[in-house]
Amino acid sequence: MNYKLSDHARTVIGEREISSAWVQRVLSSPEKVEADREDPELEHRLGRIQEHENRVLRVILNKAASPIRVVTIYFDRAMRNKL
């Protein structure tokens, strides 16, 4: 999948030790997709990262941008046992 990272997303990937392969995997094959509550252009894609204790990675992207722009990425503790 072709995508671009926002400056914020690029920063948090390093700070949170998130692999770009994990981001790619969640973008390409999410286990769950949610609409953003406030912005209709944003979409949340979630997926478990098996090699990181099955934690759930949430990737928020702007689907209206071309290429898709990843806005932020984080491990969602609230979703840990819900996927």
C-alpha positions as CSV (number, residue, x, y, z in Angstrom):
1,M,0.0,0.0,0.0
2,N,1.3,3.4,-0.9
3,Y,1.2,5.9,2.0
4,K,3.0,8.9,3.4
5,L,3.8,9.5,7.1
6,S,3.0,12.9,8.7
7,D,5.8,14.6,10.6
8,H,4.0,13.5,13.8
9,A,3.7,9.9,12.7
10,R,7.3,9.8,11.7
11,T,8.3,11.1,15.2
12,V,6.2,8.7,17.2
13,I,7.3,5.6,15.2
14,G,10.8,6.2,16.6
15,E,9.7,7.2,20.1
16,R,7.3,4.3,20.5
17,E,9.6,1.8,18.8
18,I,7.0,0.8,16.1
19,S,8.3,-1.1,13.1
20,S,7.4,0.2,9.7
21,A,6.6,-3.4,8.8
22,W,3.9,-3.4,11.5
23,V,2.4,-0.2,10.1
24,Q,2.3,-1.7,6.6
25,R,0.7,-4.9,7.9
26,V,-2.1,-3.0,9.7
27,L,-2.7,-0.7,6.8
28,S,-2.9,-3.6,4.3
29,S,-4.8,-6.1,6.4
30,P,-6.5,-4.5,9.4
31,E,-8.4,-6.7,11.8
32,K,-10.8,-3.8,12.4
33,V,-11.6,-0.5,10.7
34,E,-13.4,2.4,12.4
35,A,-14.5,5.7,11.2
36,D,-13.2,8.7,13.1
37,R,-15.8,10.2,15.4
38,E,-15.1,13.8,14.4
39,D,-13.4,13.9,11.0
40,P,-15.0,11.9,8.1
41,E,-11.7,12.0,6.2
42,L,-10.0,10.0,8.9
43,E,-10.0,6.2,9.4
44,H,-8.7,4.1,12.2
45,R,-7.2,0.7,11.3
46,L,-6.3,-1.7,14.0
47,G,-4.4,-4.9,14.2
48,R,-2.7,-7.2,16.7
49,I,1.1,-7.3,16.6
50,Q,1.9,-10.9,17.6
51,E,5.6,-10.3,18.0
52,H,4.9,-7.4,20.4
53,E,2.9,-9.3,23.0
54,N,-0.3,-9.2,20.9
55,R,-0.7,-5.5,21.6
56,V,-3.1,-3.7,19.3
57,L,-1.6,-1.1,16.9
58,R,-4.0,1.7,15.9
59,V,-3.0,3.5,12.7
60,I,-5.0,6.7,12.0
61,L,-4.9,7.8,8.4
62,N,-6.4,10.4,6.1
63,K,-8.0,8.4,3.4
64,A,-8.8,11.4,1.3
65,A,-5.2,12.3,0.8
66,S,-3.3,10.9,-2.2
67,P,-1.2,9.0,-1.3
68,I,-2.9,8.0,2.0
69,R,-1.4,10.0,4.8
70,V,-0.8,8.3,8.2
71,V,-1.6,10.9,10.9
72,T,-0.6,9.0,14.0
73,I,0.2,5.6,15.3
74,Y,0.0,4.1,18.8
75,F,-0.5,0.9,20.8
76,D,-4.1,1.1,22.0
77,R,-4.3,-0.3,25.5
78,A,-8.1,-0.1,25.6
79,M,-8.3,-2.5,22.7
80,R,-5.9,-5.1,24.0
81,N,-8.4,-7.9,24.7
82,K,-11.2,-6.7,22.3
83,L,-9.8,-7.8,18.9
